[in-house]
């Protein structure tokens, strides 16, 4: 299961072996042949490979650069390091992808399925993206034997391929595929919004079932329906990851593709392999292509509301090119606005991006931004109004298993207002529940429900 894959110690051990192999190859190419694509990597790319390995080593050694938990205890990330390790590092994420892809393709015999009824993994045993090979490793039996050169050679080669893609990004498509906004009805519109869902673990698959329940509710069968993912398919947005973790479980089926609109924002993990599979594979899927197509931007509007999906990940935690001017030019002053992004505008637990805040400011000055919904932090939170945004909301609790370290009822640092703190009780382990938001549009009002992975409704509000 994903928790074990992400174990930081394993990554550090693999990195050390990769480094030793590249250095040995540099000393004596013939004696160091591995029989893998690693042997084909030339000396200049080997130097770059060594650089990337060192960058990853430094990142892992330093830990995440996140604000400490303000309650004065250990940081969230210390806990995360021991369990779910989702580093915001292109190098480490690509390493995770490379290790996983190698074992999926070349060593499937060592993969295990999650234990049935394991609430962390969910009750549906699935092969594929839920690797549990690492149980052996954690139990002290080295999975790789003595880290065989063949294993490490493949991982080195796949890692180099991922880094190559990351350095040569897919071009940014600077406007939505449609010149005019997608026309929303003024009422009877249901939009499901969720973020950071692309882990593929059974609990995330299960969440999609509850999203389907909302979409197929007989009450809304004649409504316009939309599903928006706020970005991040792990570990680094490779094609096999979109297939195994995202498209296979997307809550809209191919038969529903024309009736239910599908959108997915660009996240930092989508860009860690350069965004190639995000644009050319995920957005080219028949469910996304008619609605969003090959642009990370989209725009919908009715007589009361306008919604802009923006890209804060092509430039990581930034706002690539002139998106600000696009919104200013396309927005109507007489409509209320909802912004959707992967990254946060404000936070109680992390430093938001100065670049993003500065670049979006003209939009906030000129346009009535009623709500801004984002993901990225793997939690569900509402914030008090900031910079005239009346409903700033974080919905990053779609699919990454994290410990719930915040006690229900304990205070929330500003500008936070409410945090969803329910958890799955695994004895010593409290896993924060996943969830999504359901927005029902009715002229000038939007009724919002926050639904969790057990189908519970944990908060209701009205966005006006
Ligand atoms: Fe993210």
Boltz pocket constraint, residues with backbone or C-beta under 6 A from the ligand:
constraints:
  - pocket:
      binder: B
      contacts: [[A, 231], [A, 232], [A, 267], [A, 268], [A, 269], [A, 342], [A, 375], [A, 376], [A, 377]]
      max_distance: 6.0
